[in-house]
Amino acid sequence: MSSYSRSNSEPRRGGVARTLTIVVLLLTMLVLAYCVAIFLNPHLPINPFPPLSPYVMVQITPEGGDPGEQPPVAPTFTPPPTFPPTWTPTLTPVPTMTGTPRPTTTPVPPTLTPSPIPPTPRPPQFTLRSDPIFVGQTLYPGASGWWTGIAGEVSDAEGKAVTDVTIRVQDNKGRSWEVAPGSAANYAQTFGTTYGGGGSYAWWEQHLEGSCQQQLTLRVQLLVGGQAGSSEVTVKTSGGCERNLVLIHFVKNW
């Protein structure tokens, strides 16, 4: 009894399943056909969401006339809705911090202190009136073959005699003499101003030991109160008897 019922129910179940499958296939094909039709013509009445049409058909019916008898009026263009322009963001510049400049110091050039001008050295109180002069002496005619000496005058710038000084003479043999102006007045009477003198009587003379044929190196300096009143003058005798006298004249500057 049970085996018979099972065999009858299996064919029934298979038939129902096939029927449902066929129905589903038909519905699927119908849906596909519907979608294809809307895709090909979106303005079909079966499209629940037709797109907006930019054209609107306007039909004007005159008074007392049949609308079917009038020719259709050309459609007017309705512009599509406008949208606001694309928004462009505006960048607001962020304020930057500006540092306050530090005060600058202007270098002050150093004040130049002028160097003091050294004073002009004061010349010696006495200087040579001229370079040494070599002559043949005429005071001692009998001694012309052996005598040699040195002489001169001391005066101021106006030619006046200066006698409060001393003349020191030294030779290269280690000998030294000191004489005073005015001690040889006979030279003033003989030479006067002929050989560079100032014309005063303040003449001095020193006989040098040795022959006139012997050359000697002499150092002559004027002393004031025992101190140097002039630079030291170095001179050599001629070594010849025809010029056996050396003349050195001093002049007072101040």
VENGIVEN-V287945 format. One record per run of one state. SS is the DSSP state (H for helix, E for strand, - for the rest). FROM is the first residue (numbers start at 0). LEN is the number of residues. Records with the same first field share a line. If there is no record, write none. Layout:
SS = FROM-LEN  FROM-LEN
//
This chain:
- = 0-1  40-14  56-10  69-6  77-48  128-4  135-5  143-5  156-4  161-4  171-4  180-4  191-11  207-9  224-2  228-4  236-4  243-1  247-2  252-2
H = 1-39  66-3  140-3  184-7  240-3
E = 54-2  75-2  125-3  132-3  148-8  160-1  165-6  175-5  202-5  216-8  226-2  232-4  244-3  249-3
//
